Amino acid sequence: MRTVRIYWLPLQFPCGPDSDCCGPVGQSEDDVRALKETIERELGCKVETRNILEEQDMKDSLPIGHLIGSFGPMCLPILTVDDEIVSLGSPTPELAVSALRPKIGAKEE
């Protein structure tokens, strides 16, 4: 079975939640959970979530670290299939499924 990983950053407000200078970065746990559940349901594959702030989640993910270092938190979430990067940025669950489907080999209904 193929494994999809979602690398994500918990939602943060760098300048404070009511700041006018910049908005939030990262993803809410609800958004990540919805993305995970949609991918599992639509593609029937195993999905793991990796919080990039947790060292144990990132210990074997050097290419992901390089992407984040190059593009910053706006490239998150990052979706991979068996360590192949498939998507950067915040796709809707439907767009994520469309991007992942060819790599998973799941048939469209």
The first five atom37 places (N, CA, C, CB, O) and aatype in JSON, in Angstrom:
{
  "aatype": [12, 1, 16, 19, 1, 9, 18, 17, 10, 14, 10, 5, 13, 14, 4, 7, 14, 3, 15, 3, 4, 4, 7, 14, 19, 7, 5, 15, 6, 3, 3, 19, 1, 0, 10, 11, 6, 16, 9, 6, 1, 6, 10, 7, 4, 11, 19, 6, 16, 1, 2, 9, 10, 6, 6, 5, 3, 12, 11, 3, 15, 10, 14, 9, 7, 8, 10, 9, 7, 15, 13, 7, 14, 12, 4, 10, 14, 9, 10, 16, 19, 3, 3, 6, 9, 19, 15, 10, 7, 15, 14, 16, 14, 6, 10, 0, 19, 15, 0, 10, 1, 14, 11, 9, 7, 0, 11, 6, 6],
  "atom_mask": [
    [1, 1, 1, 1, 1],
    [1, 1, 1, 1, 1],
    [1, 1, 1, 1, 1],
    [1, 1, 1, 1, 1],
    [1, 1, 1, 1, 1],
    [1, 1, 1, 1, 1],
    [1, 1, 1, 1, 1],
    [1, 1, 1, 1, 1],
    [1, 1, 1, 1, 1],
    [1, 1, 1, 1, 1],
    [1, 1, 1, 1, 1],
    [1, 1, 1, 1, 1],
    [1, 1, 1, 1, 1],
    [1, 1, 1, 1, 1],
    [1, 1, 1, 1, 1],
    [1, 1, 1, 0, 1],
    [1, 1, 1, 1, 1],
    [1, 1, 1, 1, 1],
    [1, 1, 1, 1, 1],
    [1, 1, 1, 1, 1],
    [1, 1, 1, 1, 1],
    [1, 1, 1, 1, 1],
    [1, 1, 1, 0, 1],
    [1, 1, 1, 1, 1],
    [1, 1, 1, 1, 1],
    [1, 1, 1, 0, 1],
    [1, 1, 1, 1, 1],
    [1, 1, 1, 1, 1],
    [1, 1, 1, 1, 1],
    [1, 1, 1, 1, 1],
    [1, 1, 1, 1, 1],
    [1, 1, 1, 1, 1],
    [1, 1, 1, 1, 1],
    [1, 1, 1, 1, 1],
    [1, 1, 1, 1, 1],
    [1, 1, 1, 1, 1],
    [1, 1, 1, 1, 1],
    [1, 1, 1, 1, 1],
    [1, 1, 1, 1, 1],
    [1, 1, 1, 1, 1],
    [1, 1, 1, 1, 1],
    [1, 1, 1, 1, 1],
    [1, 1, 1, 1, 1],
    [1, 1, 1, 0, 1],
    [1, 1, 1, 1, 1],
    [1, 1, 1, 1, 1],
    [1, 1, 1, 1, 1],
    [1, 1, 1, 1, 1],
    [1, 1, 1, 1, 1],
    [1, 1, 1, 1, 1],
    [1, 1, 1, 1, 1],
    [1, 1, 1, 1, 1],
    [1, 1, 1, 1, 1],
    [1, 1, 1, 1, 1],
    [1, 1, 1, 1, 1],
    [1, 1, 1, 1, 1],
    [1, 1, 1, 1, 1],
    [1, 1, 1, 1, 1],
    [1, 1, 1, 1, 1],
    [1, 1, 1, 1, 1],
    [1, 1, 1, 1, 1],
    [1, 1, 1, 1, 1],
    [1, 1, 1, 1, 1],
    [1, 1, 1, 1, 1],
    [1, 1, 1, 0, 1],
    [1, 1, 1, 1, 1],
    [1, 1, 1, 1, 1],
    [1, 1, 1, 1, 1],
    [1, 1, 1, 0, 1],
    [1, 1, 1, 1, 1],
    [1, 1, 1, 1, 1],
    [1, 1, 1, 0, 1],
    [1, 1, 1, 1, 1],
    [1, 1, 1, 1, 1],
    [1, 1, 1, 1, 1],
    [1, 1, 1, 1, 1],
    [1, 1, 1, 1, 1],
    [1, 1, 1, 1, 1],
    [1, 1, 1, 1, 1],
    [1, 1, 1, 1, 1],
    [1, 1, 1, 1, 1],
    [1, 1, 1, 1, 1],
    [1, 1, 1, 1, 1],
    [1, 1, 1, 1, 1],
    [1, 1, 1, 1, 1],
    [1, 1, 1, 1, 1],
    [1, 1, 1, 1, 1],
    [1, 1, 1, 1, 1],
    [1, 1, 1, 0, 1],
    [1, 1, 1, 1, 1],
    [1, 1, 1, 1, 1],
    [1, 1, 1, 1, 1],
    [1, 1, 1, 1, 1],
    [1, 1, 1, 1, 1],
    [1, 1, 1, 1, 1],
    [1, 1, 1, 1, 1],
    [1, 1, 1, 1, 1],
    [1, 1, 1, 1, 1],
    [1, 1, 1, 1, 1],
    [1, 1, 1, 1, 1],
    [1, 1, 1, 1, 1],
    [1, 1, 1, 1, 1],
    [1, 1, 1, 1, 1],
    [1, 1, 1, 1, 1],
    [1, 1, 1, 0, 1],
    [1, 1, 1, 1, 1],
    [1, 1, 1, 1, 1],
    [1, 1, 1, 1, 1],
    [1, 1, 1, 1, 1]
  ],
  "atom_positions": [
    [[0.85, -1.19, 0.0], [0.0, 0.0, 0.0], [0.89, 1.25, 0.0], [-0.96, 0.0, 1.23], [1.87, 1.33, 0.74]],
    [[0.54, 2.2, -0.83], [1.28, 3.45, -0.92], [0.97, 4.32, 0.3], [0.94, 4.21, -2.23], [-0.12, 4.25, 0.86]],
    [[1.95, 5.13, 0.71], [1.78, 5.99, 1.87], [1.86, 7.45, 1.45], [2.84, 5.67, 2.93], [2.83, 7.89, 0.83]],
    [[0.83, 8.19, 1.81], [0.82, 9.65, 1.6], [1.21, 10.28, 2.93], [-0.61, 10.17, 1.11], [0.75, 9.87, 3.99]],
    [[2.08, 11.28, 2.86], [2.43, 12.05, 4.05], [2.03, 13.5, 3.82], [3.95, 11.93, 4.37], [2.22, 14.07, 2.74]],
    [[1.48, 14.08, 4.87], [1.13, 15.5, 4.87], [2.06, 16.18, 5.87], [-0.39, 15.74, 5.23], [1.94, 15.95, 7.08]],
    [[2.98, 17.0, 5.38], [3.87, 17.78, 6.25], [3.19, 19.12, 6.46], [5.31, 17.95, 5.62], [2.84, 19.81, 5.5]],
    [[3.0, 19.5, 7.72], [2.22, 20.7, 8.01], [2.82, 21.47, 9.18], [0.78, 20.34, 8.32], [3.61, 20.94, 9.96]],
    [[2.43, 22.72, 9.27], [2.85, 23.62, 10.33], [1.61, 24.04, 11.11], [3.61, 24.87, 9.77], [0.66, 24.55, 10.5]],
    [[1.58, 23.84, 12.43], [0.42, 24.29, 13.2], [0.18, 25.78, 13.0], [0.61, 23.98, 14.7], [1.13, 26.57, 12.91]],
    [[-1.07, 26.15, 12.92], [-1.47, 27.53, 12.68], [-0.82, 28.47, 13.7], [-2.99, 27.66, 12.73], [-0.89, 28.24, 14.91]],
    [[-0.19, 29.54, 13.2], [0.51, 30.5, 14.04], [0.19, 31.91, 13.56], [2.03, 30.25, 14.02], [-0.16, 32.13, 12.4]],
    [[0.32, 32.86, 14.47], [0.1, 34.27, 14.17], [1.39, 35.01, 14.55], [-1.15, 34.84, 14.95], [1.51, 35.49, 15.68]],
    [[2.35, 35.13, 13.61], [3.66, 35.71, 13.93], [3.61, 37.11, 14.54], [4.48, 35.75, 12.71], [4.44, 37.44, 15.39]],
    [[2.68, 37.92, 14.11], [2.59, 39.29, 14.62], [1.39, 39.48, 15.54], [2.52, 40.28, 13.47], [1.01, 40.61, 15.83]],
    [[0.8, 38.4, 15.98], [-0.38, 38.47, 16.84], [-1.65, 38.25, 16.04], [0.0, 0.0, 0.0], [-1.69, 38.59, 14.85]],
    [[-2.68, 37.69, 16.65], [-3.9, 37.35, 15.92], [-4.65, 38.53, 15.34], [-4.8, 36.6, 16.81], [-5.42, 38.36, 14.39]],
    [[-4.47, 39.71, 15.88], [-5.19, 40.89, 15.39], [-4.31, 41.86, 14.62], [-5.84, 41.61, 16.54], [-4.69, 43.01, 14.41]],
    [[-3.14, 41.41, 14.21], [-2.18, 42.28, 13.53], [-2.64, 42.63, 12.11], [-0.81, 41.62, 13.5], [-3.24, 41.8, 11.42]],
    [[-2.34, 43.85, 11.68], [-2.64, 44.28, 10.32], [-1.47, 44.03, 9.36], [-3.01, 45.76, 10.31], [-1.64, 44.13, 8.15]],
    [[-0.3, 43.72, 9.9], [0.88, 43.62, 9.03], [1.0, 42.27, 8.33], [2.13, 43.88, 9.84], [1.52, 42.2, 7.21]],
    [[0.56, 41.23, 8.94], [0.64, 39.93, 8.29], [-0.43, 39.0, 8.85], [2.05, 39.31, 8.47], [-0.93, 39.2, 9.96]],
    [[-0.76, 38.02, 8.08], [-1.79, 37.09, 8.49], [-1.2, 35.84, 9.11], [0.0, 0.0, 0.0], [0.0, 35.77, 9.35]],
    [[-2.04, 34.87, 9.37], [-1.58, 33.63, 9.96], [-0.78, 32.79, 8.97], [-2.76, 32.82, 10.49], [-0.93, 32.94, 7.75]],
    [[0.06, 31.94, 9.49], [0.78, 30.96, 8.68], [0.48, 29.58, 9.26], [2.33, 31.24, 8.65], [0.21, 29.44, 10.45]],
    [[0.53, 28.58, 8.41], [0.31, 27.22, 8.86], [-1.13, 26.77, 8.62], [0.0, 0.0, 0.0], [-1.92, 27.45, 7.96]],
    [[-1.44, 25.61, 9.18], [-2.73, 24.99, 8.98], [-3.36, 24.66, 10.33], [-2.6, 23.71, 8.11], [-2.65, 24.36, 11.29]],
    [[-4.67, 24.72, 10.4], [-5.36, 24.32, 11.62], [-5.41, 22.78, 11.66], [-6.8, 24.93, 11.68], [-5.34, 22.12, 10.63]],
    [[-5.53, 22.25, 12.86], [-5.65, 20.8, 12.99], [-6.9, 20.29, 12.28], [-5.68, 20.39, 14.48], [-6.89, 19.2, 11.72]],
    [[-7.96, 21.08, 12.3], [-9.2, 20.69, 11.61], [-8.99, 20.59, 10.1], [-10.32, 21.69, 11.92], [-9.49, 19.66, 9.46]],
    [[-8.24, 21.55, 9.53], [-7.97, 21.51, 8.08], [-7.12, 20.29, 7.72], [-7.25, 22.79, 7.64], [-7.39, 19.63, 6.72]],
    [[-6.11, 20.0, 8.52], [-5.25, 18.84, 8.26], [-6.05, 17.54, 8.39], [-4.05, 18.83, 9.23], [-5.9, 16.64, 7.57]],
    [[-6.88, 17.47, 9.41], [-7.71, 16.28, 9.62], [-8.67, 16.08, 8.44], [-8.5, 16.39, 10.94], [-8.85, 14.95, 7.96]],
    [[-9.3, 17.16, 7.97], [-10.21, 17.07, 6.82], [-9.47, 16.62, 5.56], [-10.89, 18.42, 6.57], [-9.99, 15.8, 4.8]],
    [[-8.28, 17.15, 5.35], [-7.47, 16.76, 4.2], [-7.11, 15.27, 4.28], [-6.19, 17.61, 4.11], [-7.25, 14.54, 3.3]],
    [[-6.66, 14.84, 5.44], [-6.29, 13.44, 5.66], [-7.49, 12.51, 5.42], [-5.76, 13.24, 7.09], [-7.37, 11.51, 4.71]],
    [[-8.63, 12.85, 6.0], [-9.81, 12.0, 5.86], [-10.31, 11.93, 4.42], [-10.92, 12.51, 6.76], [-10.74, 10.87, 3.97]],
    [[-10.24, 13.04, 3.7], [-10.67, 13.04, 2.3], [-9.75, 12.17, 1.46], [-10.7, 14.48, 1.75], [-10.23, 11.39, 0.63]],
    [[-8.45, 12.29, 1.65], [-7.5, 11.48, 0.88], [-7.71, 10.01, 1.17], [-6.05, 11.89, 1.2], [-7.75, 9.19, 0.25]],
    [[-7.84, 9.66, 2.44], [-8.06, 8.25, 2.81], [-9.34, 7.71, 2.18], [-8.12, 8.1, 4.33], [-9.35, 6.61, 1.63]],
    [[-10.42, 8.48, 2.27], [-11.71, 8.04, 1.76], [-11.7, 7.91, 0.23], [-12.81, 9.01, 2.19], [-12.17, 6.91, -0.32]],
    [[-11.17, 8.92, -0.44], [-11.22, 8.95, -1.9], [-10.2, 8.03, -2.58], [-11.0, 10.34, -2.38], [-10.47, 7.49, -3.65]],
    [[-9.03, 7.85, -1.95], [-7.97, 7.09, -2.59], [-7.68, 5.75, -1.92], [-6.72, 7.91, -2.62], [-6.95, 4.93, -2.47]],
    [[-8.25, 5.53, -0.75], [-8.06, 4.25, -0.07], [-6.62, 3.94, 0.27], [0.0, 0.0, 0.0], [-6.2, 2.79, 0.18]],
    [[-5.85, 4.95, 0.65], [-4.45, 4.74, 0.97], [-4.17, 5.16, 2.42], [-3.54, 5.53, -0.01], [-4.99, 5.81, 3.06]],
    [[-3.01, 4.77, 2.89], [-2.57, 5.16, 4.23], [-2.08, 6.61, 4.18], [-1.45, 4.2, 4.76], [-1.33, 6.98, 3.28]],
    [[-2.5, 7.42, 5.16], [-2.08, 8.82, 5.21], [-1.49, 9.09, 6.59], [-3.29, 9.79, 4.92], [-2.12, 8.82, 7.62]],
    [[-0.28, 9.63, 6.6], [0.38, 10.04, 7.85], [0.51, 11.55, 7.84], [1.79, 9.36, 8.0], [0.74, 12.16, 6.8]],
    [[0.35, 12.15, 9.02], [0.57, 13.59, 9.13], [1.87, 13.81, 9.89], [-0.63, 14.31, 9.83], [2.16, 13.11, 10.86]],
    [[2.64, 14.8, 9.45], [3.91, 15.13, 10.07], [3.95, 16.6, 10.41], [5.08, 14.76, 9.14], [3.96, 17.46, 9.53]],
    [[3.97, 16.9, 11.69], [4.09, 18.27, 12.18], [5.55, 18.67, 12.05], [3.58, 18.4, 13.67], [6.41, 18.05, 12.68]],
    [[5.86, 19.69, 11.26], [7.27, 20.03, 11.01], [7.97, 20.59, 12.24], [7.36, 21.03, 9.89], [9.2, 20.7, 12.24]],
    [[7.23, 20.94, 13.27], [7.85, 21.43, 14.49], [8.28, 20.29, 15.42], [6.9, 22.35, 15.22], [9.01, 20.53, 16.39]],
    [[7.85, 19.08, 15.13], [8.2, 17.92, 15.94], [9.43, 17.24, 15.35], [7.02, 16.92, 16.02], [9.4, 16.76, 14.21]],
    [[10.5, 17.19, 16.1], [11.76, 16.64, 15.6], [11.61, 15.21, 15.11], [12.82, 16.7, 16.69], [12.16, 14.86, 14.07]],
    [[10.87, 14.38, 15.84], [10.72, 12.99, 15.43], [9.97, 12.87, 14.11], [9.99, 12.19, 16.52], [10.17, 11.9, 13.37]],
    [[9.11, 13.83, 13.78], [8.4, 13.81, 12.5], [9.29, 14.22, 11.34], [7.19, 14.73, 12.57], [8.98, 13.92, 10.19]],
    [[10.39, 14.9, 11.62], [11.23, 15.44, 10.56], [12.6, 14.78, 10.44], [11.41, 16.9, 10.78], [13.37, 15.14, 9.55]],
    [[12.92, 13.83, 11.29], [14.28, 13.29, 11.34], [14.74, 12.66, 10.03], [14.36, 12.28, 12.42], [15.94, 12.68, 9.74]],
    [[13.84, 12.09, 9.24], [14.23, 11.46, 7.98], [13.73, 12.23, 6.77], [13.69, 10.04, 7.93], [13.56, 11.66, 5.69]],
    [[13.5, 13.52, 6.92], [12.86, 14.31, 5.86], [13.71, 15.48, 5.41], [11.52, 14.81, 6.33], [13.23, 16.61, 5.37]],
    [[14.95, 15.24, 5.08], [15.86, 16.31, 4.65], [15.34, 17.08, 3.44], [17.21, 15.73, 4.34], [15.43, 18.31, 3.44]],
    [[14.81, 16.43, 2.39], [14.3, 17.21, 1.25], [13.16, 18.15, 1.64], [13.82, 16.26, 0.15], [13.06, 19.25, 1.09]],
    [[12.32, 17.73, 2.57], [11.23, 18.59, 3.02], [11.8, 19.81, 3.75], [10.26, 17.81, 3.95], [11.35, 20.94, 3.54]],
    [[12.79, 19.58, 4.6], [13.45, 20.67, 5.3], [14.08, 21.67, 4.35], [0.0, 0.0, 0.0], [14.03, 22.88, 4.58]],
    [[14.67, 21.17, 3.27], [15.27, 22.06, 2.26], [14.2, 22.91, 1.57], [16.05, 21.24, 1.22], [14.41, 24.1, 1.34]],
    [[13.06, 22.3, 1.25], [11.97, 23.06, 0.63], [11.48, 24.17, 1.55], [10.8, 22.13, 0.27], [11.3, 25.31, 1.12]],
    [[11.27, 23.83, 2.81], [10.79, 24.82, 3.77], [11.82, 25.93, 3.95], [10.47, 24.15, 5.12], [11.46, 27.1, 4.06]],
    [[13.11, 25.55, 3.99], [14.17, 26.55, 4.1], [14.23, 27.48, 2.89], [0.0, 0.0, 0.0], [14.56, 28.65, 3.03]],
    [[13.91, 26.95, 1.72], [13.96, 27.75, 0.5], [12.72, 28.6, 0.29], [14.15, 26.84, -0.68], [12.82, 29.76, -0.12]],
    [[11.54, 28.04, 0.57], [10.3, 28.72, 0.23], [9.51, 29.22, 1.44], [9.44, 27.8, -0.56], [8.53, 29.95, 1.27]],
    [[9.91, 28.84, 2.64], [9.23, 29.29, 3.84], [7.93, 28.54, 4.08], [0.0, 0.0, 0.0], [7.62, 27.57, 3.39]],
    [[7.18, 28.99, 5.07], [5.97, 28.26, 5.47], [4.85, 28.29, 4.44], [5.47, 28.81, 6.75], [3.89, 27.53, 4.56]],
    [[4.95, 29.15, 3.43], [3.89, 29.21, 2.42], [3.87, 27.97, 1.53], [4.06, 30.45, 1.56], [2.89, 27.75, 0.82]],
    [[4.92, 27.16, 1.56], [4.93, 25.94, 0.74], [4.21, 24.79, 1.44], [6.38, 25.52, 0.42], [4.07, 23.71, 0.88]],
    [[3.75, 25.03, 2.66], [3.07, 23.99, 3.43], [1.56, 24.08, 3.24], [3.42, 24.09, 4.91], [1.05, 25.18, 3.02]],
    [[0.84, 22.99, 3.33], [1.34, 21.65, 3.56], [2.02, 21.09, 2.31], [0.21, 20.75, 3.99], [1.72, 21.49, 1.18]],
    [[2.93, 20.18, 2.54], [3.6, 19.46, 1.47], [3.05, 18.04, 1.49], [5.17, 19.48, 1.64], [3.01, 17.39, 2.54]],
    [[2.61, 17.56, 0.32], [2.1, 16.21, 0.21], [3.1, 15.34, -0.55], [0.72, 16.2, -0.51], [3.62, 15.74, -1.59]],
    [[3.38, 14.17, 0.0], [4.28, 13.23, -0.66], [3.6, 11.87, -0.8], [5.61, 13.1, 0.11], [2.7, 11.53, -0.03]],
    [[4.06, 11.11, -1.78], [3.67, 9.71, -1.93], [4.96, 8.92, -1.93], [2.82, 9.45, -3.25], [5.8, 9.08, -2.82]],
    [[5.12, 8.07, -0.93], [6.35, 7.27, -0.8], [7.59, 8.14, -0.98], [6.36, 6.13, -1.84], [8.51, 7.77, -1.71]],
    [[7.62, 9.29, -0.32], [8.73, 10.24, -0.31], [8.91, 11.03, -1.6], [9.98, 9.51, -0.02], [9.88, 11.79, -1.71]],
    [[8.03, 10.88, -2.58], [8.06, 11.72, -3.77], [7.13, 12.92, -3.53], [7.62, 10.91, -5.06], [5.96, 12.75, -3.2]],
    [[7.65, 14.12, -3.69], [6.87, 15.33, -3.47], [5.86, 15.49, -4.6], [7.79, 16.58, -3.36], [6.21, 15.47, -5.78]],
    [[4.59, 15.65, -4.22], [3.5, 15.74, -5.19], [2.84, 17.11, -5.19], [2.46, 14.67, -4.9], [2.39, 17.56, -6.24]],
    [[2.79, 17.77, -4.03], [2.07, 19.04, -3.95], [2.69, 19.94, -2.89], [0.59, 18.81, -3.65], [3.1, 19.47, -1.83]],
    [[2.74, 21.24, -3.21], [3.18, 22.27, -2.27], [2.07, 23.28, -2.11], [4.5, 22.95, -2.75], [1.33, 23.56, -3.06]],
    [[1.94, 23.84, -0.93], [0.95, 24.88, -0.71], [-0.37, 24.3, -0.22], [0.0, 0.0, 0.0], [-0.46, 23.1, 0.05]],
    [[-1.37, 25.13, -0.12], [-2.65, 24.75, 0.47], [-3.67, 24.36, -0.57], [-3.2, 25.87, 1.32], [-4.45, 25.21, -1.02]],
    [[-3.69, 23.1, -0.97], [-4.72, 22.69, -1.93], [-6.04, 22.43, -1.2], [-4.27, 21.43, -2.7], [-6.05, 22.12, -0.01]],
    [[-7.12, 22.56, -1.91], [-8.38, 22.08, -1.34], [-8.27, 20.56, -1.28], [-9.64, 22.55, -2.19], [-7.44, 19.98, -1.99]],
    [[-9.07, 19.9, -0.46], [-9.02, 18.43, -0.45], [-9.25, 17.83, -1.84], [-10.06, 17.88, 0.52], [-8.64, 16.82, -2.19]],
    [[-10.13, 18.44, -2.63], [-10.4, 17.93, -3.98], [-9.18, 18.05, -4.89], [-11.59, 18.67, -4.59], [-8.88, 17.13, -5.65]],
    [[-8.49, 19.18, -4.83], [-7.27, 19.35, -5.64], [-6.17, 18.4, -5.17], [-6.78, 20.81, -5.56], [-5.41, 17.89, -5.99]],
    [[-6.08, 18.18, -3.87], [-5.07, 17.24, -3.35], [-5.34, 15.84, -3.89], [-5.07, 17.23, -1.81], [-4.41, 15.15, -4.3]],
    [[-6.58, 15.42, -3.88], [-6.93, 14.1, -4.4], [-6.58, 14.01, -5.88], [-8.44, 13.8, -4.18], [-6.05, 13.0, -6.34]],
    [[-6.88, 15.05, -6.64], [-6.55, 15.06, -8.07], [-5.05, 14.96, -8.32], [-7.1, 16.33, -8.73], [-4.62, 14.28, -9.24]],
    [[-4.26, 15.64, -7.5], [-2.8, 15.6, -7.66], [-2.24, 14.24, -7.26], [-2.14, 16.7, -6.83], [-1.29, 13.75, -7.86]],
    [[-2.83, 13.63, -6.23], [-2.33, 12.36, -5.72], [-2.79, 11.15, -6.52], [-2.75, 12.19, -4.29], [-2.08, 10.15, -6.6]],
    [[-3.97, 11.22, -7.12], [-4.57, 10.06, -7.79], [-3.63, 9.37, -8.79], [-5.83, 10.49, -8.51], [-3.52, 8.15, -8.76]],
    [[-2.94, 10.11, -9.67], [-2.05, 9.43, -10.62], [-0.88, 8.7, -9.94], [-1.5, 10.43, -11.61], [-0.41, 7.68, -10.44]],
    [[-0.43, 9.22, -8.81], [0.7, 8.59, -8.11], [0.25, 7.37, -7.32], [1.36, 9.6, -7.17], [1.02, 6.42, -7.15]],
    [[-0.98, 7.39, -6.84], [-1.53, 6.28, -6.05], [-2.02, 5.17, -6.97], [-2.68, 6.76, -5.14], [-1.97, 3.99, -6.61]],
    [[-2.49, 5.55, -8.14], [-3.04, 4.57, -9.06], [-4.49, 4.27, -8.8], [0.0, 0.0, 0.0], [-5.01, 3.27, -9.29]],
    [[-5.17, 5.12, -8.02], [-6.59, 4.92, -7.75], [-7.41, 5.35, -8.95], [-7.02, 5.7, -6.5], [-7.08, 6.33, -9.62]],
    [[-8.45, 4.61, -9.22], [-9.31, 4.93, -10.36], [-10.31, 6.01, -9.98], [-10.04, 3.69, -10.85], [-10.77, 6.08, -8.85]],
    [[-10.63, 6.84, -10.96], [-11.65, 7.86, -10.73], [-13.0, 7.2, -10.82], [-11.54, 9.03, -11.76], [-13.21, 6.25, -11.58]],
    [[-13.94, 7.72, -10.02], [-15.3, 7.16, -10.04], [-16.17, 7.92, -10.98], [-15.92, 7.15, -8.66], [-17.34, 7.59, -11.13]]
  ]
}
